[in-house]
Amino acid sequence: MTKTILPGATIGIIGGGQLGQMMSFSAKEMGYKVIILDPTPDCPAAQVSDNQIVAEYNDLAQLIELAKRCDVLTYEFENVDAETINEVKKYTEVPQGTKALTITQDRVFEKNFIEKSGFSAVPHVVIDNIFEYHRAVEKLGAPVIVKTTRGGYDGKGQILVEDPENVCYADIEELLMHGTCIVEKKIALKKEVSIVVSANSSRQTSIFPVIENVHRHNILHLSSCPALISTETENKIYQIGEKLAQNLELVGTMCIEFFISTTDEVFVNEIAPRPHNSGHLTIESCNISQFDAHIRGVCNLAMPKIKLLQPAVMVNLLGQHLQPAKEALSKHVEWHFHDYGKAESKNNRKMGHITILSDDLRETKNAIEKNSIWDV
């Protein structure tokens, strides 16, 4: 029998960044208590929660302590050790399990899973040495992207090879020192999109509208919803999202990122078994947010049909954008301004975001692109 966790119970969250913070906002609004485990004292999530255990994510003793103090345990990022999660399951409910973690932590596992589910992953070759790299480039054709199979986000742990004749092999060798790598064909892109899917332990599912994304320097810059894509492509993405969630035995919220090629082929790029940056706009634009849906999912509450109340654009605030955006805030009544409360601001570090509800997405995106705040 699947257990339902009612408001008043305690939710433990591994990870105290902005995703944990927004999970905590949703949980607290519904009447749950929240304890965060994170190595940084007064981290963003701890600022809005009931308590914090200051410890490293791999500190098994402290993770067990967290488990003993909560009724259900979740996490805000996918690089939690699956074996550790299996250990803490002895002490509390961990409805997400480890299947999604195990698959999405390794790019080879992930791509095999996508293809076995019947969908197209980005064409790729697995390599273990520089000789296999050369064969992979020959097979796929340039440009390609070389990536580590584990870890890496926002462009870290990867190298774009535009011209195989003009590449620093030492950089490729450095990636290979971390272990097996994957060489991916760089898709001729028409659009990048994502879909957020949430589910509870009773297999009820909530699917959010497709979101269109723009990256700068491998970091998400701007998201808009609904994505301006054909109905045929939209339906295909919904079908893929629902099937992958089912095959992953999803509980909570996950996000699937897609590439749409210039020939309208749809490739699954990555799966994140947690709420996602592109889904932040759901806080203002939908009847429930991706974070509300995550809390409902892990607590096994009923999952509602998602409604887009108004189209929206979200733009990230990196370290170099935060102060100029604060100074401009008084002039922009349309901005829903989110500052994550991180102690240290760094260039290209995600410090907050702004969401704008709009009936004219093109005009709103153009206004953002013309704003000098995001020139750097």
C-alpha positions in Angstrom: 0.0 0.0 0.0 1.4 3.4 -1.0 1.8 5.8 1.9 0.4 9.4 1.8 2.3 12.0 3.7 -0.1 14.7 5.0 0.6 18.4 5.8 2.1 18.7 9.3 4.7 16.0 8.5 8.4 16.7 7.9 10.1 16.7 4.5 13.9 16.2 4.3 15.6 17.8 1.3 19.2 16.8 0.3 20.6 20.0 -1.2 20.1 23.6 -0.2 20.3 25.6 -3.4 17.6 27.5 -5.2 15.7 24.3 -6.2 15.6 23.2 -2.6 14.5 26.7 -1.6 11.6 26.7 -4.0 10.6 23.2 -3.0 10.6 24.4 0.6 8.5 27.4 -0.3 5.9 25.1 -1.7 6.1 22.6 1.2 5.8 25.4 3.8 2.8 26.9 2.0 1.0 23.6 2.3 1.9 23.2 6.0 4.8 20.8 6.0 7.9 21.2 8.1 11.2 21.1 6.2 14.8 20.1 7.1 17.7 20.8 4.7 21.0 18.9 4.5 23.7 21.0 2.9 27.3 21.8 3.6 26.8 25.6 3.4 25.4 27.2 6.6 22.4 29.4 5.9 22.2 28.2 2.3 19.2 29.4 0.2 16.9 26.6 1.1 17.8 26.8 4.8 16.8 30.4 4.8 13.1 29.4 4.3 13.1 26.1 6.1 12.6 24.9 9.7 16.1 23.5 10.2 19.4 22.6 8.6 21.9 19.8 9.0 25.2 21.2 7.9 27.0 18.3 6.3 28.4 17.1 3.1 26.1 15.2 0.7 28.1 12.0 1.1 28.1 12.1 5.0 26.2 8.9 5.5 25.8 9.3 9.3 24.3 12.8 8.9 22.1 11.6 6.0 20.8 8.9 8.3 20.2 11.5 11.0 18.2 13.5 8.5 16.2 10.4 7.5 15.4 9.7 11.2 14.0 13.2 11.6 11.7 13.3 8.6 8.7 11.5 7.3 9.8 11.6 3.6 13.1 12.3 1.9 13.8 14.0 -1.5 16.7 15.7 -3.2 17.2 18.8 -5.3 19.9 17.5 -7.7 20.7 14.2 -9.4 24.3 13.7 -8.2 23.2 12.0 -5.0 24.8 8.6 -4.6 22.3 5.9 -5.3 23.8 3.5 -2.8 23.6 6.1 -0.1 19.9 6.6 -0.9 19.3 2.8 -0.6 20.9 2.9 2.8 18.8 5.8 4.1 15.6 4.1 2.8 15.9 1.9 5.9 15.0 4.9 8.1 12.3 6.9 6.2 10.2 7.0 3.0 12.1 7.7 -0.2 9.4 7.4 -2.8 11.6 8.5 -5.7 13.8 5.4 -5.3 17.0 5.1 -7.2 16.1 4.0 -10.7 15.9 7.5 -12.2 19.1 8.6 -10.3 21.1 5.6 -11.6 20.0 6.1 -15.2 20.4 9.9 -15.4 23.7 10.0 -13.6 25.5 8.4 -16.5 25.1 9.7 -20.0 25.6 6.2 -21.6 22.9 4.6 -19.3 20.6 7.6 -20.1 21.0 7.3 -23.9 20.5 3.6 -23.8 17.4 4.0 -21.7 16.0 6.6 -24.2 16.6 4.4 -27.2 15.2 1.3 -25.5 12.1 3.3 -24.7 11.7 3.8 -28.5 12.9 7.4 -28.9 15.8 9.1 -30.6 18.8 10.2 -28.5 21.4 12.5 -30.1 23.7 10.4 -32.3 26.8 9.5 -30.3 29.7 7.2 -29.8 31.2 6.0 -26.5 35.0 6.4 -26.2 37.7 5.4 -23.7 40.8 6.7 -25.5 42.0 9.3 -28.1 42.1 6.7 -30.9 38.4 5.9 -30.3 37.8 9.7 -30.3 39.3 9.9 -33.8 37.1 7.0 -35.0 34.0 8.7 -33.4 34.6 12.0 -35.2 35.1 10.1 -38.5 31.8 8.2 -38.0 29.7 11.2 -36.8 31.2 14.0 -38.8 32.1 17.4 -37.3 31.0 19.4 -35.4 30.8 17.2 -32.3 30.7 17.6 -28.5 32.9 15.5 -26.3 31.4 15.0 -22.8 32.3 13.1 -19.6 29.7 10.4 -19.0 29.2 11.5 -15.4 28.9 14.9 -13.8 29.0 18.2 -15.7 26.3 20.8 -16.0 25.9 24.3 -17.6 28.6 23.4 -20.1 31.1 22.0 -17.6 32.8 18.7 -18.5 32.5 19.1 -22.2 34.3 20.4 -25.3 32.9 21.6 -28.6 34.9 20.4 -31.6 34.0 22.5 -34.6 37.1 21.7 -36.7 38.8 18.3 -36.0 42.0 19.6 -37.6 42.2 22.5 -35.1 41.6 20.9 -31.7 43.7 20.8 -28.6 44.1 17.0 -28.0 45.4 17.7 -24.5 41.9 19.0 -23.6 40.3 15.8 -24.9 42.9 13.7 -23.0 42.1 15.7 -19.8 38.4 14.7 -20.2 39.3 11.1 -20.8 41.4 11.1 -17.5 38.0 11.3 -15.7 37.0 8.0 -17.4 34.7 7.0 -20.3 33.5 9.8 -22.4 30.8 10.2 -25.1 31.1 12.0 -28.4 27.8 13.5 -29.6 26.9 14.8 -33.0 26.1 18.6 -32.8 22.6 18.9 -34.0 21.7 21.6 -36.5 19.2 23.3 -34.2 15.8 24.8 -34.9 14.8 25.1 -31.3 15.6 23.7 -27.8 12.6 22.8 -25.7 11.8 21.1 -22.5 8.9 19.5 -20.7 8.2 19.1 -17.0 6.4 16.0 -15.8 5.4 15.2 -12.3 3.9 12.0 -10.7 2.9 10.5 -7.4 3.4 7.0 -6.1 -0.1 6.0 -7.3 1.0 6.8 -10.9 -1.1 9.9 -11.3 0.7 12.3 -13.6 0.7 16.0 -14.2 2.3 17.2 -17.5 3.2 20.9 -17.9 3.1 22.8 -21.3 6.2 22.6 -23.5 8.8 25.3 -22.8 11.1 26.9 -25.3 14.7 27.6 -24.2 17.6 29.8 -25.2 21.1 29.2 -23.9 24.1 31.4 -23.8 27.6 29.9 -23.3 25.9 26.6 -22.4 23.9 28.2 -19.5 20.1 28.7 -19.8 19.4 32.3 -20.5 15.7 32.5 -21.3 12.6 30.3 -21.3 9.2 30.9 -22.7 5.9 29.1 -22.5 4.1 27.9 -24.5 6.8 26.9 -27.0 6.2 28.1 -30.5 6.2 24.7 -32.2 3.9 22.7 -34.4 1.0 20.8 -32.9 2.5 17.6 -34.3 5.9 18.2 -32.5 4.1 19.2 -29.3 2.1 16.0 -29.3 5.2 14.0 -29.9 7.0 15.6 -27.0 4.0 15.0 -24.7 4.0 11.3 -25.7 7.8 11.0 -25.1 7.5 12.7 -21.7 4.7 10.5 -20.5 6.4 7.3 -21.6 9.8 8.2 -20.2 8.2 9.1 -16.9 6.4 5.8 -16.8 9.5 3.8 -17.7 11.5 5.7 -15.0 8.8 4.9 -12.4 8.8 8.7 -11.8 7.7 10.1 -8.4 8.1 13.8 -7.9 9.1 16.2 -10.7 11.5 15.7 -13.6 12.4 17.6 -16.7 13.2 16.3 -20.2 15.2 18.5 -22.6 14.8 18.1 -26.3 16.5 19.3 -29.5 14.3 20.0 -32.5 16.5 19.9 -35.7 16.2 22.1 -38.7 14.5 19.1 -40.4 12.0 18.9 -37.5 13.5 15.7 -36.0 13.0 15.5 -32.2 15.9 14.2 -30.2 15.9 13.7 -26.4 18.9 15.5 -25.1 18.9 15.0 -21.3 16.7 14.0 -18.4 16.9 15.7 -15.1 15.1 13.7 -12.3 14.2 16.9 -10.4 12.6 20.3 -11.0 14.5 22.3 -13.6 15.6 25.9 -14.3 13.3 26.1 -17.4 10.3 25.3 -15.2 10.7 28.2 -12.9 8.1 30.2 -14.9 5.4 27.7 -13.8 5.4 29.5 -10.4 3.5 32.4 -11.9 2.1 31.0 -15.2 0.4 27.7 -14.1 -2.3 26.6 -11.7 0.4 24.8 -9.7 4.2 25.2 -10.1 6.7 22.4 -10.8 7.7 22.6 -7.1 4.1 22.3 -5.9 3.8 19.3 -8.1 7.1 17.8 -6.8 5.9 18.1 -3.2 2.5 16.6 -4.1 4.2 13.8 -5.9 6.7 12.7 -3.1 3.9 13.0 -0.5 1.5 11.0 -2.8 -1.2 13.7 -2.9 -3.6 13.8 -5.9 -2.0 15.2 -9.1 -4.0 17.9 -10.9 -4.4 18.6 -14.6 -2.0 21.4 -15.4 -3.4 24.7 -16.8 -1.4 27.5 -18.3 -3.1 30.6 -16.8 -1.0 33.0 -18.9 2.0 32.8 -21.3 5.3 33.7 -19.6 8.9 34.4 -20.2 11.6 33.7 -17.6 15.1 35.2 -17.8 18.0 34.1 -15.6 19.9 36.5 -13.4 23.6 35.5 -13.3 26.1 37.1 -11.0 26.8 39.9 -13.4 23.1 40.6 -13.9 21.8 40.6 -10.3 22.8 44.1 -9.1 21.8 45.9 -12.3 18.4 44.1 -12.2 17.9 45.1 -8.6 18.6 48.8 -9.5 16.1 48.6 -12.4 13.4 46.8 -10.4 11.5 49.9 -9.4 10.9 50.7 -13.1 9.4 47.3 -14.0 6.1 46.5 -12.3 5.7 43.5 -14.7 8.8 41.7 -13.2 8.2 38.8 -10.8 11.7 39.1 -9.2 13.4 36.1 -7.5 16.7 36.5 -5.6 17.9 33.2 -4.3 19.9 34.7 -1.4 23.2 33.2 -2.2 26.0 34.6 0.0 28.5 35.0 -2.9 27.8 36.4 -6.3 30.0 35.2 -9.2 30.0 35.8 -12.9 27.8 33.2 -14.6 26.5 31.8 -11.3 22.7 31.5 -11.2 21.7 34.1 -8.5 18.0 34.6 -9.3 15.5 34.9 -12.1 12.7 37.2 -13.4 9.4 35.9 -14.8 7.1 38.1 -16.9 3.6 37.2 -17.7 2.8 38.3 -21.3 0.3 37.8 -24.1 3.0 38.7 -26.6 6.0 36.5 -26.1 7.9 37.8 -29.1 7.6 41.4 -27.9 8.6 40.5 -24.3 11.6 38.5 -25.5 12.7 41.3 -27.7 12.5 43.8 -24.8 14.7 41.5 -22.7 17.3 41.2 -25.5 17.4 45.0 -25.9 17.8 45.5 -22.1 21.5 46.2 -21.4 21.3 44.2 -18.1 21.8 41.0 -20.2 24.4 42.4 -22.5 27.1 40.6 -20.5 
